[in-house]
Amino acid sequence: MEAQIAVLAGDGIGPEIVAEAVKVLCAVERRFGHRFEMKEYPVGGAAYDCCGDCLPDETLAACKSADAILLGAVGGPKWDRLPVSQRPERRALLTLRSELGLFANLRPAKVWDALTGASPLREEIVSAGIDMLIVRELTGGAYFGEKGRGDGGRSAYDVTPYSVHEIERVARVAFEAARRRFPQGGRLPKVTSVDKANVLETSRLWRETVTALHAAEYADVELEHLYVDNAAMQLVRAPSRFDVILTENMFGDILSDEASQITGSIGMLPSASVGVSGGGLYEPIHGSAPDIAGKGIANPLATILSAAAMLRHSFGLGAEADAIEHAVASVLARGLRTADIADQGGASVSTSAMGDAVAEAVGVVI
């Protein structure tokens, strides 16, 4: 197949990790006979430095016309002096999500077999298995609601609006994902919907809507509701109880970062932001890490796994996505580690060496 991929390297370690994901996608091209037209566009602080805008018109237009977007990371202290509305995180990321209608963020969190010792949790907790998917609503809630200051700047407010339509569409993504994870009987797919319905009216609407949709369309999927504080506790107490977690924007932001830490390294976790169309935006969940930029020690695996998610979700290339994921597993099983996942005092490889190893493994037909 042929596909157009808009490549947004961004800031900090973004160019380094994206280069390795592109390298792996080229290996997929060679093995499976595809053609990916990958063109890079400026975004984030780097775009501001060259164009005076963290999301130039050319970049936004390219993202709208592309079949998918591969993003590195944006932001850093260098651009904190900008007005809030013009900073990389808000101007670039939030605008892209809104303009492209990317309302659902998919964040898998799993412990790879070769990295069970990297989790900070006790061995008996990790051995029970950690493999979950967090589905976070991405374009509503407090991040996009009305906000402002009053009393001469001495008070502030952030409105958290949600509609039935917004809740239903992201809940469908979660229920469908649960069905795909356990497609053939034996085990009932499970969705855990997280809210704060004992306090917040928005959460009461969330719970009512999810419950009604479940009864009407997804009775074959198990549904449970948890308050967000309990969910945060259960993530570290018994993470194996979770399959798919469904939650609103702010709760999802917090819980997915918590989940990333219990797996051992934020450098291992990809994400996909999808909407009603076939395209989507794929990025690692970590930030730009300017303190290690240019040192060649960043972990590219989250970005490489984000490329695998792109092949699976946007292009329907399941075998190709599997090839990347199997390649990552094989490289880890051989003992290759970047600094963030290396055993204390153990040897580590560079960013580019890790990318080379995964790309080579992708080319091996088993």
Beta strands, then each sheet from edge to edge (+ up, - down):
strand 1: 2-10
strand 2: 35-40
strand 3: 68-73
strand 4: 104-110
strand 5: 131-137
strand 6: 147-150
strand 7: 155-158
strand 8: 190-195
strand 9: 222-227
strand 10: 244-247
strand 11: 270-274
strand 12: 280-284
sheet 1: 2+ 1+ 3+ 12+ 11- 4+ 5- 10- 8- 9-
sheet 2: 6+ 7-
end
